[in-house]
Amino acid sequence: MPEPLSPLHRRLCSRSNAVRVAARLTAAGEHVAVVATPEPLQPWRVVEVAEAASPSLRRLERCA
């Protein structure tokens, strides 16, 4: 059975944290998207828009 996530890890893995990171990258001129992954240890990920088209990722929000 996997270990439960620490409070810090749970906060860093949150959707709200991914959106915050994406907003900072967007402000810096990057074109990124927040995507959901099938990985329980990294359920949300910020990727370049071109990478967000990967079939293993489901795009949820684009930060333009």
mmCIF file as Biopython writes it, N, C-alpha, C and O atoms, coordinates in Angstrom:
data_model
#
loop_
_atom_site.group_PDB
_atom_site.id
_atom_site.type_symbol
_atom_site.label_atom_id
_atom_site.label_alt_id
_atom_site.label_comp_id
_atom_site.label_asym_id
_atom_site.label_entity_id
_atom_site.label_seq_id
_atom_site.pdbx_PDB_ins_code
_atom_site.Cartn_x
_atom_site.Cartn_y
_atom_site.Cartn_z
_atom_site.occupancy
_atom_site.B_iso_or_equiv
_atom_site.auth_seq_id
_atom_site.auth_asym_id
_atom_site.pdbx_PDB_model_num
ATOM 1   N N  . MET A ? 1  ? 0.845  -1.179 0.000   1.0 0.0 1  A 1 
ATOM 2   C CA . MET A ? 1  ? 0.000  0.000  0.000   1.0 0.0 1  A 1 
ATOM 3   C C  . MET A ? 1  ? 0.891  1.244  0.000   1.0 0.0 1  A 1 
ATOM 4   O O  . MET A ? 1  ? 1.822  1.332  0.801   1.0 0.0 1  A 1 
ATOM 5   N N  . PRO A ? 2  ? 0.618  2.216  -0.895  1.0 0.0 2  A 1 
ATOM 6   C CA . PRO A ? 2  ? 1.471  3.408  -0.967  1.0 0.0 2  A 1 
ATOM 7   C C  . PRO A ? 2  ? 1.330  4.275  0.286   1.0 0.0 2  A 1 
ATOM 8   O O  . PRO A ? 2  ? 0.291  4.298  0.945   1.0 0.0 2  A 1 
ATOM 9   N N  . GLU A ? 3  ? 2.416  4.985  0.583   1.0 0.0 3  A 1 
ATOM 10  C CA . GLU A ? 3  ? 2.422  5.907  1.716   1.0 0.0 3  A 1 
ATOM 11  C C  . GLU A ? 3  ? 1.498  7.091  1.406   1.0 0.0 3  A 1 
ATOM 12  O O  . GLU A ? 3  ? 1.413  7.516  0.254   1.0 0.0 3  A 1 
ATOM 13  N N  . PRO A ? 4  ? 0.813  7.621  2.407   1.0 0.0 4  A 1 
ATOM 14  C CA . PRO A ? 4  ? 0.010  8.819  2.154   1.0 0.0 4  A 1 
ATOM 15  C C  . PRO A ? 4  ? 0.918  10.012 1.854   1.0 0.0 4  A 1 
ATOM 16  O O  . PRO A ? 4  ? 2.053  10.073 2.326   1.0 0.0 4  A 1 
ATOM 17  N N  . LEU A ? 5  ? 0.414  10.942 1.076   1.0 0.0 5  A 1 
ATOM 18  C CA . LEU A ? 5  ? 1.198  12.124 0.710   1.0 0.0 5  A 1 
ATOM 19  C C  . LEU A ? 5  ? 1.337  13.054 1.913   1.0 0.0 5  A 1 
ATOM 20  O O  . LEU A ? 5  ? 0.412  13.208 2.711   1.0 0.0 5  A 1 
ATOM 21  N N  . SER A ? 6  ? 2.506  13.668 2.022   1.0 0.0 6  A 1 
ATOM 22  C CA . SER A ? 6  ? 2.712  14.666 3.067   1.0 0.0 6  A 1 
ATOM 23  C C  . SER A ? 6  ? 1.877  15.899 2.729   1.0 0.0 6  A 1 
ATOM 24  O O  . SER A ? 6  ? 1.478  16.074 1.578   1.0 0.0 6  A 1 
ATOM 25  N N  . PRO A ? 7  ? 1.604  16.762 3.722   1.0 0.0 7  A 1 
ATOM 26  C CA . PRO A ? 7  ? 0.845  17.990 3.422   1.0 0.0 7  A 1 
ATOM 27  C C  . PRO A ? 7  ? 1.528  18.853 2.355   1.0 0.0 7  A 1 
ATOM 28  O O  . PRO A ? 7  ? 0.852  19.432 1.506   1.0 0.0 7  A 1 
ATOM 29  N N  . LEU A ? 8  ? 2.853  18.942 2.392   1.0 0.0 8  A 1 
ATOM 30  C CA . LEU A ? 8  ? 3.567  19.737 1.390   1.0 0.0 8  A 1 
ATOM 31  C C  . LEU A ? 8  ? 3.414  19.122 0.001   1.0 0.0 8  A 1 
ATOM 32  O O  . LEU A ? 8  ? 3.140  19.829 -0.968  1.0 0.0 8  A 1 
ATOM 33  N N  . HIS A ? 9  ? 3.591  17.815 -0.091  1.0 0.0 9  A 1 
ATOM 34  C CA . HIS A ? 9  ? 3.461  17.144 -1.385  1.0 0.0 9  A 1 
ATOM 35  C C  . HIS A ? 9  ? 2.035  17.278 -1.914  1.0 0.0 9  A 1 
ATOM 36  O O  . HIS A ? 9  ? 1.831  17.501 -3.108  1.0 0.0 9  A 1 
ATOM 37  N N  . ARG A ? 10 ? 1.058  17.142 -1.036  1.0 0.0 10 A 1 
ATOM 38  C CA . ARG A ? 10 ? -0.342 17.277 -1.443  1.0 0.0 10 A 1 
ATOM 39  C C  . ARG A ? 10 ? -0.594 18.693 -1.993  1.0 0.0 10 A 1 
ATOM 40  O O  . ARG A ? 10 ? -1.292 18.857 -2.994  1.0 0.0 10 A 1 
ATOM 41  N N  . ARG A ? 11 ? -0.018 19.718 -1.331  1.0 0.0 11 A 1 
ATOM 42  C CA . ARG A ? 11 ? -0.199 21.098 -1.788  1.0 0.0 11 A 1 
ATOM 43  C C  . ARG A ? 11 ? 0.502  21.318 -3.131  1.0 0.0 11 A 1 
ATOM 44  O O  . ARG A ? 11 ? -0.060 21.955 -4.023  1.0 0.0 11 A 1 
ATOM 45  N N  . LEU A ? 12 ? 1.726  20.797 -3.283  1.0 0.0 12 A 1 
ATOM 46  C CA . LEU A ? 12 ? 2.458  20.976 -4.534  1.0 0.0 12 A 1 
ATOM 47  C C  . LEU A ? 12 ? 1.820  20.213 -5.683  1.0 0.0 12 A 1 
ATOM 48  O O  . LEU A ? 12 ? 1.985  20.603 -6.839  1.0 0.0 12 A 1 
ATOM 49  N N  . CYS A ? 13 ? 1.098  19.138 -5.397  1.0 0.0 13 A 1 
ATOM 50  C CA . CYS A ? 13 ? 0.440  18.341 -6.437  1.0 0.0 13 A 1 
ATOM 51  C C  . CYS A ? 13 ? -0.964 18.843 -6.770  1.0 0.0 13 A 1 
ATOM 52  O O  . CYS A ? 13 ? -1.652 18.249 -7.599  1.0 0.0 13 A 1 
ATOM 53  N N  . SER A ? 14 ? -1.383 19.906 -6.145  1.0 0.0 14 A 1 
ATOM 54  C CA . SER A ? 14 ? -2.756 20.377 -6.332  1.0 0.0 14 A 1 
ATOM 55  C C  . SER A ? 14 ? -2.948 21.074 -7.680  1.0 0.0 14 A 1 
ATOM 56  O O  . SER A ? 14 ? -1.999 21.584 -8.276  1.0 0.0 14 A 1 
ATOM 57  N N  . ARG A ? 15 ? -4.179 21.082 -8.136  1.0 0.0 15 A 1 
ATOM 58  C CA . ARG A ? 15 ? -4.519 21.780 -9.374  1.0 0.0 15 A 1 
ATOM 59  C C  . ARG A ? 15 ? -4.269 23.268 -9.213  1.0 0.0 15 A 1 
ATOM 60  O O  . ARG A ? 15 ? -3.778 23.915 -10.138 1.0 0.0 15 A 1 
ATOM 61  N N  . SER A ? 16 ? -4.599 23.825 -8.049  1.0 0.0 16 A 1 
ATOM 62  C CA . SER A ? 16 ? -4.410 25.257 -7.846  1.0 0.0 16 A 1 
ATOM 63  C C  . SER A ? 16 ? -2.939 25.647 -7.945  1.0 0.0 16 A 1 
ATOM 64  O O  . SER A ? 16 ? -2.625 26.726 -8.448  1.0 0.0 16 A 1 
ATOM 65  N N  . ASN A ? 17 ? -2.039 24.798 -7.480  1.0 0.0 17 A 1 
ATOM 66  C CA . ASN A ? 17 ? -0.613 25.088 -7.608  1.0 0.0 17 A 1 
ATOM 67  C C  . ASN A ? 17 ? -0.185 25.027 -9.078  1.0 0.0 17 A 1 
ATOM 68  O O  . ASN A ? 17 ? 0.603  25.858 -9.529  1.0 0.0 17 A 1 
ATOM 69  N N  . ALA A ? 18 ? -0.695 24.059 -9.815  1.0 0.0 18 A 1 
ATOM 70  C CA . ALA A ? 18 ? -0.353 23.963 -11.239 1.0 0.0 18 A 1 
ATOM 71  C C  . ALA A ? 18 ? -0.836 25.192 -11.989 1.0 0.0 18 A 1 
ATOM 72  O O  . ALA A ? 18 ? -0.131 25.701 -12.861 1.0 0.0 18 A 1 
ATOM 73  N N  . VAL A ? 19 ? -2.028 25.676 -11.663 1.0 0.0 19 A 1 
ATOM 74  C CA . VAL A ? 19 ? -2.555 26.881 -12.315 1.0 0.0 19 A 1 
ATOM 75  C C  . VAL A ? 19 ? -1.699 28.087 -11.940 1.0 0.0 19 A 1 
ATOM 76  O O  . VAL A ? 19 ? -1.447 28.945 -12.787 1.0 0.0 19 A 1 
ATOM 77  N N  . ARG A ? 20 ? -1.252 28.169 -10.700 1.0 0.0 20 A 1 
ATOM 78  C CA . ARG A ? 20 ? -0.393 29.274 -10.263 1.0 0.0 20 A 1 
ATOM 79  C C  . ARG A ? 20 ? 0.920  29.278 -11.038 1.0 0.0 20 A 1 
ATOM 80  O O  . ARG A ? 20 ? 1.370  30.326 -11.503 1.0 0.0 20 A 1 
ATOM 81  N N  . VAL A ? 21 ? 1.533  28.100 -11.176 1.0 0.0 21 A 1 
ATOM 82  C CA . VAL A ? 21 ? 2.792  27.984 -11.922 1.0 0.0 21 A 1 
ATOM 83  C C  . VAL A ? 21 ? 2.565  28.355 -13.387 1.0 0.0 21 A 1 
ATOM 84  O O  . VAL A ? 21 ? 3.372  29.069 -13.983 1.0 0.0 21 A 1 
ATOM 85  N N  . ALA A ? 22 ? 1.471  27.870 -13.960 1.0 0.0 22 A 1 
ATOM 86  C CA . ALA A ? 22 ? 1.166  28.173 -15.360 1.0 0.0 22 A 1 
ATOM 87  C C  . ALA A ? 22 ? 0.968  29.674 -15.561 1.0 0.0 22 A 1 
ATOM 88  O O  . ALA A ? 22 ? 1.402  30.224 -16.574 1.0 0.0 22 A 1 
ATOM 89  N N  . ALA A ? 23 ? 0.327  30.330 -14.617 1.0 0.0 23 A 1 
ATOM 90  C CA . ALA A ? 23 ? 0.111  31.775 -14.733 1.0 0.0 23 A 1 
ATOM 91  C C  . ALA A ? 23 ? 1.442  32.523 -14.714 1.0 0.0 23 A 1 
ATOM 92  O O  . ALA A ? 23 ? 1.626  33.482 -15.464 1.0 0.0 23 A 1 
ATOM 93  N N  . ARG A ? 24 ? 2.361  32.094 -13.870 1.0 0.0 24 A 1 
ATOM 94  C CA . ARG A ? 24 ? 3.681  32.741 -13.822 1.0 0.0 24 A 1 
ATOM 95  C C  . ARG A ? 24 ? 4.449  32.529 -15.120 1.0 0.0 24 A 1 
ATOM 96  O O  . ARG A ? 24 ? 5.097  33.449 -15.620 1.0 0.0 24 A 1 
ATOM 97  N N  . LEU A ? 25 ? 4.377  31.322 -15.663 1.0 0.0 25 A 1 
ATOM 98  C CA . LEU A ? 25 ? 5.056  31.044 -16.932 1.0 0.0 25 A 1 
ATOM 99  C C  . LEU A ? 25 ? 4.427  31.837 -18.070 1.0 0.0 25 A 1 
ATOM 100 O O  . LEU A ? 25 ? 5.131  32.342 -18.945 1.0 0.0 25 A 1 
ATOM 101 N N  . THR A ? 26 ? 3.109  31.945 -18.058 1.0 0.0 26 A 1 
ATOM 102 C CA . THR A ? 26 ? 2.408  32.708 -19.086 1.0 0.0 26 A 1 
ATOM 103 C C  . THR A ? 26 ? 2.806  34.177 -19.022 1.0 0.0 26 A 1 
ATOM 104 O O  . THR A ? 26 ? 3.009  34.814 -20.056 1.0 0.0 26 A 1 
ATOM 105 N N  . ALA A ? 27 ? 2.915  34.712 -17.820 1.0 0.0 27 A 1 
ATOM 106 C CA . ALA A ? 27 ? 3.337  36.108 -17.646 1.0 0.0 27 A 1 
ATOM 107 C C  . ALA A ? 27 ? 4.753  36.320 -18.177 1.0 0.0 27 A 1 
ATOM 108 O O  . ALA A ? 27 ? 5.110  37.424 -18.587 1.0 0.0 27 A 1 
ATOM 109 N N  . ALA A ? 28 ? 5.553  35.257 -18.165 1.0 0.0 28 A 1 
ATOM 110 C CA . ALA A ? 28 ? 6.923  35.340 -18.678 1.0 0.0 28 A 1 
ATOM 111 C C  . ALA A ? 28 ? 6.989  35.087 -20.185 1.0 0.0 28 A 1 
ATOM 112 O O  . ALA A ? 28 ? 8.076  35.058 -20.762 1.0 0.0 28 A 1 
ATOM 113 N N  . GLY A ? 29 ? 5.825  34.902 -20.827 1.0 0.0 29 A 1 
ATOM 114 C CA . GLY A ? 29 ? 5.793  34.738 -22.277 1.0 0.0 29 A 1 
ATOM 115 C C  . GLY A ? 29 ? 5.743  33.305 -22.770 1.0 0.0 29 A 1 
ATOM 116 O O  . GLY A ? 29 ? 5.804  33.066 -23.976 1.0 0.0 29 A 1 
ATOM 117 N N  . GLU A ? 30 ? 5.634  32.351 -21.866 1.0 0.0 30 A 1 
ATOM 118 C CA . GLU A ? 30 ? 5.541  30.946 -22.273 1.0 0.0 30 A 1 
ATOM 119 C C  . GLU A ? 30 ? 4.100  30.606 -22.633 1.0 0.0 30 A 1 
ATOM 120 O O  . GLU A ? 30 ? 3.167  31.197 -22.089 1.0 0.0 30 A 1 
ATOM 121 N N  . HIS A ? 31 ? 3.915  29.663 -23.541 1.0 0.0 31 A 1 
ATOM 122 C CA . HIS A ? 31 ? 2.584  29.179 -23.912 1.0 0.0 31 A 1 
ATOM 123 C C  . HIS A ? 31 ? 2.430  27.796 -23.297 1.0 0.0 31 A 1 
ATOM 124 O O  . HIS A ? 31 ? 2.984  26.815 -23.791 1.0 0.0 31 A 1 
ATOM 125 N N  . VAL A ? 32 ? 1.668  27.736 -22.210 1.0 0.0 32 A 1 
ATOM 126 C CA . VAL A ? 32 ? 1.567  26.499 -21.439 1.0 0.0 32 A 1 
ATOM 127 C C  . VAL A ? 32 ? 0.120  26.108 -21.218 1.0 0.0 32 A 1 
ATOM 128 O O  . VAL A ? 32 ? -0.797 26.908 -21.404 1.0 0.0 32 A 1 
ATOM 129 N N  . ALA A ? 33 ? -0.065 24.862 -20.817 1.0 0.0 33 A 1 
ATOM 130 C CA . ALA A ? 33 ? -1.377 24.325 -20.475 1.0 0.0 33 A 1 
ATOM 131 C C  . ALA A ? 33 ? -1.247 23.516 -19.196 1.0 0.0 33 A 1 
ATOM 132 O O  . ALA A ? 33 ? -0.194 22.942 -18.918 1.0 0.0 33 A 1 
ATOM 133 N N  . VAL A ? 34 ? -2.323 23.472 -18.420 1.0 0.0 34 A 1 
ATOM 134 C CA . VAL A ? 34 ? -2.399 22.613 -17.240 1.0 0.0 34 A 1 
ATOM 135 C C  . VAL A ? 34 ? -3.126 21.354 -17.678 1.0 0.0 34 A 1 
ATOM 136 O O  . VAL A ? 34 ? -4.225 21.424 -18.228 1.0 0.0 34 A 1 
ATOM 137 N N  . VAL A ? 35 ? -2.517 20.209 -17.436 1.0 0.0 35 A 1 
ATOM 138 C CA . VAL A ? 35 ? -3.108 18.946 -17.871 1.0 0.0 35 A 1 
ATOM 139 C C  . VAL A ? 35 ? -3.203 17.972 -16.706 1.0 0.0 35 A 1 
ATOM 140 O O  . VAL A ? 35 ? -2.436 18.048 -15.746 1.0 0.0 35 A 1 
ATOM 141 N N  . ALA A ? 36 ? -4.145 17.068 -16.810 1.0 0.0 36 A 1 
ATOM 142 C CA . ALA A ? 36 ? -4.268 15.974 -15.851 1.0 0.0 36 A 1 
ATOM 143 C C  . ALA A ? 36 ? -3.473 14.798 -16.393 1.0 0.0 36 A 1 
ATOM 144 O O  . ALA A ? 36 ? -3.460 14.556 -17.600 1.0 0.0 36 A 1 
ATOM 145 N N  . THR A ? 37 ? -2.812 14.069 -15.506 1.0 0.0 37 A 1 
ATOM 146 C CA . THR A ? 37 ? -2.055 12.888 -15.908 1.0 0.0 37 A 1 
ATOM 147 C C  . THR A ? 37 ? -2.615 11.674 -15.176 1.0 0.0 37 A 1 
ATOM 148 O O  . THR A ? 37 ? -3.332 11.827 -14.188 1.0 0.0 37 A 1 
ATOM 149 N N  . PRO A ? 38 ? -2.302 10.494 -15.638 1.0 0.0 38 A 1 
ATOM 150 C CA . PRO A ? 38 ? -2.746 9.290  -14.933 1.0 0.0 38 A 1 
ATOM 151 C C  . PRO A ? 38 ? -1.848 8.937  -13.746 1.0 0.0 38 A 1 
ATOM 152 O O  . PRO A ? 38 ? -2.077 7.926  -13.082 1.0 0.0 38 A 1 
ATOM 153 N N  . GLU A ? 39 ? -0.842 9.744  -13.476 1.0 0.0 39 A 1 
ATOM 154 C CA . GLU A ? 39 ? 0.120  9.459  -12.410 1.0 0.0 39 A 1 
ATOM 155 C C  . GLU A ? 39 ? -0.385 9.974  -11.059 1.0 0.0 39 A 1 
ATOM 156 O O  . GLU A ? 39 ? -0.635 11.171 -10.926 1.0 0.0 39 A 1 
ATOM 157 N N  . PRO A ? 40 ? -0.539 9.118  -10.069 1.0 0.0 40 A 1 
ATOM 158 C CA . PRO A ? 40 ? -1.034 9.574  -8.766  1.0 0.0 40 A 1 
ATOM 159 C C  . PRO A ? 40 ? -0.053 10.493 -8.038  1.0 0.0 40 A 1 
ATOM 160 O O  . PRO A ? 40 ? -0.479 11.314 -7.226  1.0 0.0 40 A 1 
ATOM 161 N N  . LEU A ? 41 ? 1.239  10.376 -8.307  1.0 0.0 41 A 1 
ATOM 162 C CA . LEU A ? 41 ? 2.211  11.248 -7.651  1.0 0.0 41 A 1 
ATOM 163 C C  . LEU A ? 41 ? 2.382  12.585 -8.361  1.0 0.0 41 A 1 
ATOM 164 O O  . LEU A ? 41 ? 2.993  13.500 -7.810  1.0 0.0 41 A 1 
ATOM 165 N N  . GLN A ? 42 ? 1.854  12.711 -9.575  1.0 0.0 42 A 1 
ATOM 166 C CA . GLN A ? 42 ? 1.878  13.984 -10.299 1.0 0.0 42 A 1 
ATOM 167 C C  . GLN A ? 42 ? 0.586  14.084 -11.109 1.0 0.0 42 A 1 
ATOM 168 O O  . GLN A ? 42 ? 0.602  13.966 -12.334 1.0 0.0 42 A 1 
ATOM 169 N N  . PRO A ? 43 ? -0.530 14.303 -10.416 1.0 0.0 43 A 1 
ATOM 170 C CA . PRO A ? 43 ? -1.822 14.304 -11.108 1.0 0.0 43 A 1 
ATOM 171 C C  . PRO A ? 43 ? -2.038 15.513 -12.005 1.0 0.0 43 A 1 
ATOM 172 O O  . PRO A ? 43 ? -2.840 15.442 -12.937 1.0 0.0 43 A 1 
ATOM 173 N N  . TRP A ? 44 ? -1.348 16.618 -11.754 1.0 0.0 44 A 1 
ATOM 174 C CA . TRP A ? 44 ? -1.454 17.821 -12.565 1.0 0.0 44 A 1 
ATOM 175 C C  . TRP A ? 44 ? -0.072 18.201 -13.041 1.0 0.0 44 A 1 
ATOM 176 O O  . TRP A ? 44 ? 0.908  18.068 -12.309 1.0 0.0 44 A 1 
ATOM 177 N N  . ARG A ? 45 ? 0.003  18.674 -14.266 1.0 0.0 45 A 1 
ATOM 178 C CA . ARG A ? 45 ? 1.293  19.022 -14.839 1.0 0.0 45 A 1 
ATOM 179 C C  . ARG A ? 45 ? 1.147  20.246 -15.722 1.0 0.0 45 A 1 
ATOM 180 O O  . ARG A ? 45 ? 0.127  20.422 -16.388 1.0 0.0 45 A 1 
ATOM 181 N N  . VAL A ? 46 ? 2.164  21.090 -15.728 1.0 0.0 46 A 1 
ATOM 182 C CA . VAL A ? 46 ? 2.204  22.254 -16.610 1.0 0.0 46 A 1 
ATOM 183 C C  . VAL A ? 46 ? 3.136  21.894 -17.758 1.0 0.0 46 A 1 
ATOM 184 O O  . VAL A ? 46 ? 4.302  21.562 -17.544 1.0 0.0 46 A 1 
ATOM 185 N N  . VAL A ? 47 ? 2.613  21.962 -18.977 1.0 0.0 47 A 1 
ATOM 186 C CA . VAL A ? 47 ? 3.396  21.588 -20.153 1.0 0.0 47 A 1 
ATOM 187 C C  . VAL A ? 47 ? 3.270  22.667 -21.212 1.0 0.0 47 A 1 
ATOM 188 O O  . VAL A ? 47 ? 2.341  23.474 -21.186 1.0 0.0 47 A 1 
ATOM 189 N N  . GLU A ? 48 ? 4.217  22.672 -22.149 1.0 0.0 48 A 1 
ATOM 190 C CA . GLU A ? 48 ? 4.093  23.560 -23.302 1.0 0.0 48 A 1 
ATOM 191 C C  . GLU A ? 48 ? 2.861  23.143 -24.090 1.0 0.0 48 A 1 
ATOM 192 O O  . GLU A ? 48 ? 2.500  21.967 -24.118 1.0 0.0 48 A 1 
ATOM 193 N N  . VAL A ? 49 ? 2.221  24.113 -24.729 1.0 0.0 49 A 1 
ATOM 194 C CA . VAL A ? 49 ? 0.977  23.837 -25.452 1.0 0.0 49 A 1 
ATOM 195 C C  . VAL A ? 49 ? 1.175  22.730 -26.486 1.0 0.0 49 A 1 
ATOM 196 O O  . VAL A ? 49 ? 0.295  21.885 -26.647 1.0 0.0 49 A 1 
ATOM 197 N N  . ALA A ? 50 ? 2.301  22.714 -27.185 1.0 0.0 50 A 1 
ATOM 198 C CA . ALA A ? 50 ? 2.548  21.677 -28.192 1.0 0.0 50 A 1 
ATOM 199 C C  . ALA A ? 50 ? 2.565  20.287 -27.568 1.0 0.0 50 A 1 
ATOM 200 O O  . ALA A ? 50 ? 2.102  19.328 -28.186 1.0 0.0 50 A 1 
ATOM 201 N N  . GLU A ? 51 ? 3.090  20.166 -26.359 1.0 0.0 51 A 1 
ATOM 202 C CA . GLU A ? 51 ? 3.154  18.871 -25.677 1.0 0.0 51 A 1 
ATOM 203 C C  . GLU A ? 51 ? 1.797  18.442 -25.133 1.0 0.0 51 A 1 
ATOM 204 O O  . GLU A ? 51 ? 1.565  17.254 -24.908 1.0 0.0 51 A 1 
ATOM 205 N N  . ALA A ? 52 ? 0.899  19.405 -24.920 1.0 0.0 52 A 1 
ATOM 206 C CA . ALA A ? 52 ? -0.410 19.104 -24.342 1.0 0.0 52 A 1 
ATOM 207 C C  . ALA A ? 52 ? -1.267 18.258 -25.270 1.0 0.0 52 A 1 
ATOM 208 O O  . ALA A ? 52 ? -2.282 17.712 -24.836 1.0 0.0 52 A 1 
ATOM 209 N N  . ALA A ? 53 ? -0.887 18.137 -26.528 1.0 0.0 53 A 1 
ATOM 210 C CA . ALA A ? 53 ? -1.654 17.328 -27.485 1.0 0.0 53 A 1 
ATOM 211 C C  . ALA A ? 53 ? -1.344 15.837 -27.353 1.0 0.0 53 A 1 
ATOM 212 O O  . ALA A ? 53 ? -1.927 15.023 -28.068 1.0 0.0 53 A 1 
ATOM 213 N N  . SER A ? 54 ? -0.441 15.473 -26.456 1.0 0.0 54 A 1 
ATOM 214 C CA . SER A ? 54 ? -0.071 14.075 -26.265 1.0 0.0 54 A 1 
ATOM 215 C C  . SER A ? 54 ? -1.295 13.257 -25.865 1.0 0.0 54 A 1 
ATOM 216 O O  . SER A ? 54 ? -2.081 13.705 -25.029 1.0 0.0 54 A 1 
ATOM 217 N N  . PRO A ? 55 ? -1.477 12.060 -26.445 1.0 0.0 55 A 1 
ATOM 218 C CA . PRO A ? 55 ? -2.646 11.247 -26.106 1.0 0.0 55 A 1 
ATOM 219 C C  . PRO A ? 55 ? -2.643 10.766 -24.652 1.0 0.0 55 A 1 
ATOM 220 O O  . PRO A ? 55 ? -3.698 10.402 -24.131 1.0 0.0 55 A 1 
ATOM 221 N N  . SER A ? 56 ? -1.490 10.756 -23.990 1.0 0.0 56 A 1 
ATOM 222 C CA . SER A ? 56 ? -1.454 10.299 -22.606 1.0 0.0 56 A 1 
ATOM 223 C C  . SER A ? 56 ? -1.860 11.396 -21.624 1.0 0.0 56 A 1 
ATOM 224 O O  . SER A ? 56 ? -1.985 11.142 -20.426 1.0 0.0 56 A 1 
ATOM 225 N N  . LEU A ? 57 ? -2.068 12.619 -22.130 1.0 0.0 57 A 1 
ATOM 226 C CA . LEU A ? 57 ? -2.466 13.733 -21.273 1.0 0.0 57 A 1 
ATOM 227 C C  . LEU A ? 57 ? -3.826 14.249 -21.721 1.0 0.0 57 A 1 
ATOM 228 O O  . LEU A ? 57 ? -4.151 14.227 -22.908 1.0 0.0 57 A 1 
ATOM 229 N N  . ARG A ? 58 ? -4.596 14.702 -20.781 1.0 0.0 58 A 1 
ATOM 230 C CA . ARG A ? 58 ? -5.889 15.274 -21.087 1.0 0.0 58 A 1 
ATOM 231 C C  . ARG A ? 58 ? -5.824 16.765 -20.748 1.0 0.0 58 A 1 
ATOM 232 O O  . ARG A ? 58 ? -5.701 17.144 -19.583 1.0 0.0 58 A 1 
ATOM 233 N N  . ARG A ? 59 ? -5.907 17.591 -21.770 1.0 0.0 59 A 1 
ATOM 234 C CA . ARG A ? 59 ? -5.792 19.033 -21.544 1.0 0.0 59 A 1 
ATOM 235 C C  . ARG A ? 59 ? -7.024 19.532 -20.815 1.0 0.0 59 A 1 
ATOM 236 O O  . ARG A ? 59 ? -8.153 19.223 -21.196 1.0 0.0 59 A 1 
ATOM 237 N N  . LEU A ? 60 ? -6.798 20.301 -19.770 1.0 0.0 60 A 1 
ATOM 238 C CA . LEU A ? 60 ? -7.912 20.839 -19.010 1.0 0.0 60 A 1 
ATOM 239 C C  . LEU A ? 60 ? -8.016 22.349 -19.132 1.0 0.0 60 A 1 
ATOM 240 O O  . LEU A ? 60 ? -9.117 22.893 -19.218 1.0 0.0 60 A 1 
ATOM 241 N N  . GLU A ? 61 ? -6.905 23.010 -19.140 1.0 0.0 61 A 1 
ATOM 242 C CA . GLU A ? 61 ? -6.943 24.457 -19.127 1.0 0.0 61 A 1 
ATOM 243 C C  . GLU A ? 61 ? -5.738 25.006 -19.859 1.0 0.0 61 A 1 
ATOM 244 O O  . GLU A ? 61 ? -4.605 24.594 -19.608 1.0 0.0 61 A 1 
ATOM 245 N N  . ARG A ? 62 ? -5.979 25.915 -20.744 1.0 0.0 62 A 1 
ATOM 246 C CA . ARG A ? 62 ? -4.882 26.542 -21.468 1.0 0.0 62 A 1 
ATOM 247 C C  . ARG A ? 62 ? -4.679 27.950 -20.919 1.0 0.0 62 A 1 
ATOM 248 O O  . ARG A ? 62 ? -5.639 28.704 -20.759 1.0 0.0 62 A 1 
ATOM 249 N N  . CYS A ? 63 ? -3.457 28.293 -20.639 1.0 0.0 63 A 1 
ATOM 250 C CA . CYS A ? 63 ? -3.122 29.633 -20.173 1.0 0.0 63 A 1 
ATOM 251 C C  . CYS A ? 63 ? -2.492 30.349 -21.344 1.0 0.0 63 A 1 
ATOM 252 O O  . CYS A ? 63 ? -1.377 30.008 -21.740 1.0 0.0 63 A 1 
ATOM 253 N N  . ALA A ? 64 ? -3.164 31.327 -21.907 1.0 0.0 64 A 1 
ATOM 254 C CA . ALA A ? 64 ? -2.658 32.004 -23.097 1.0 0.0 64 A 1 
ATOM 255 C C  . ALA A ? 64 ? -2.132 33.374 -22.800 1.0 0.0 64 A 1 
ATOM 256 O O  . ALA A ? 64 ? -1.670 34.068 -23.705 1.0 0.0 64 A 1 
#
